[in-house]
Amino acid sequence: MDSSALKEQLIAVITQIRADSELDCPALTGSTKPVGGVPKFDSKIWPVATTILATAIGANIPDDVNIFIDTATKMPRSIDETAIFVSRLLAKQGEKEAAVA
């Protein structure tokens, strides 16, 4: 799945979580960093958002992967960066599955 489609899905997921929680949703763009940029988007919400995103796109995102924080820098990813990260993650999974087959 390409990163632009993932970006749209990610924005939809965050918007829906905010609505379901009866919280205002700030304007979300590719440069928005959900962690730190969206109030109350914290470690309790990240796994929920990841699971909803995985379900929406029909993919498997491992539970031990935090798509919203860069593990190397420990810095929050923007929505654009998150979409690119997930796109690459899914591509790697596809390569592994093809190698096994």
Buried (B, 14 or more C-beta within 10 A) or exposed (E): BEBEEBBEBBBBBBBBBBEEEEEEBBEBEBEBBBBEBBEEBEEEBBBEBBEBBBEBBEBEBEEEEBBBBBEEEEEBBBBBBBBBBBBEBBEEBEEEEEEEE
